[in-house]
Amino acid sequence: MSAPSPKDDEIQGSEVFLDEGDIIEEYTVDEEDLPDADEEEGSDTEEVIDEADDSTHIFTGHTGELYTVACSPTDASLVASGGGDDRGFLWKINQGDWAFELQGHQDSVSTLAFSTDGQLLASGGFDGLVKVWDISKGDLKCTLDGPSGGIEWVRWHPRGHLILAGSEDSTVWMWNADKSTYLNMFSGHGSSVTCGDFTPDGKVICTGSEDATMRIWNPKTGENIHVVRGHPYHNEGLTCLAISSDSAIALTGSKDSSVHAVNISTGKVVSSFSTHSDSIECIGFAESSPWAATGSMDKKLIIWDLQHSSPRCTCDHEDGVSSLLWLPGSRHIATGCVDGKVRLWDSLSGECVKTFSGHSDAIQSVAVSANGDFLVSVSLDGTARVFEIAEFR
C-alpha cells in the first residue's frame, strides 16, 4: 500500500498511513522517560519534593505493620518494638548495627513492657502467649500461657516481677515472672479486656473492657471489689485507662467519646468529661499537676484541669490522635496521629511547638527514652523512628 496523496489525506481527516519502506530510522524509548498523559505544559519545572524526614534513626527490621513500642527505663538507648510480622525486636537508638530478635510468637506481637527495674521485658501476642525476656542475658526466660484469646496488654507490678495481662477472651491473668508461675486469673468481664494496670502503690488492679465496665480487683485474693457500669458511666466499650500517681483516681476513655474519673476506693464516678465527639484512643495523667490529657479520633487532644473538671485547652490535629505521652519532668505532651505525624504540645499554652515528619502511615504507639532525649514512634508503615527532643525536657 502506497502513502495517500495530500488530497486523500485531507479527506481522511488528516490521518497519515506509513508502510515499512517509509521508516528512515528507529529509536528505542524507555517508557519511564515518557511524560504522563495528564502532565500539563510547563510542569517539567515543578519538581515533586519529598517531605522532610526529621528522624535521627529509622529501625527497619520488621516486615509488617508495627503496633507497639517500649523504651527501657534504665538503658537510654534500648528499645523494643513489635508488630504484625509476629516478631519483636530489641534494638538501640543510633546503633543501627545492633538488634536482637524476639522469636517464638505465632501471631502479631501486640504489646510490650519493660519491668520497672529494666531487667526483664514482656511481650504479648495475639497467639495468647506472654513471653518474658532476660535483658542482661539476651535470651528467653519463660513463656506464660493460659488465656484462650489474644493478649491486649501487659503491665508489670511497680515493685516486682509480677506480670498482669488482659485478653480478648474476657479474662485477666497474673504471673510471677521470676518463678515462671501462674498466680491468679480474674474473671467477670463479658468481653475483651482492652486496658488495665496495677495502681502505682501496687495494691489494686483496675481493668476496662469492651463490655463498657471497669472492674477493680484485689490482686492477692482475686476478689472483684467494685464493678463500675451503667449511668453515668460509659455506654460503649472502654479503650484506655490511666491511674493517678496517688493511686486514688482511674481515668477511662471509651468508644462512646466520653471520659470518666472514678474513685478507686469507692468505685464511684466522681467526674465526667464529654467534650470529645468520637472514640477516645489514649489517655494520660500529668506527672505532678492535677491535669490529664485525652486523644480522640475527633482529631483533638484535650488537656483537662481535673480540679475543675474542665478543659484547659484543645489541640487540633489533621487526623485522629492514636497515642499520647506526657514527657517526664516536662510540660510537653507528645502525640502520635493517624496522619503519620508526631507532634509536641505545650500543655500550658496548648500550642504545637514541634511537628516531626517521616512516617508514611498512622502512628500506633509512642515511647520516650529513659534520659528524655529521644521520642520513638512506631507506625503501620512498618518502621520505628527516633526523634530528638532533648530541647523540650
Secondary structure, 3 states (H helix, E strand, C coil): CCCCCHHHHHHCCCCCCCCHHHCCCCCCCCHHHCCCCCCCCCHHHCCCCCCCCCCCEEECCCCCCEEEEEECCCCCCEEEEEECCCCEEEEECCEEEEEEEECCCCCCEEEEEECCCCCEEEEEECCCCEEEEECCCCEEEEEECCCCCCEEEEEECCCCCEEEEEECCCEEEEEECCCCEEEEEEECCCCCEEEEEECCCCCCEEEEECCCCEEEECCCCCCEEEEECCCCCCCCCEEEEEECCCCCEEEEEECCCCEEEEECCCCEEEEEECCCCCCEEEEEECCCCCEEEEEECCCEEEEEECCCCEEEEEEECCCCEEEEEECCCCCEEEEEECCCCEEEEECCCCCEEEEECCCCCCEEEEEECCCCCEEEEEECCCCEEEEECHHHC
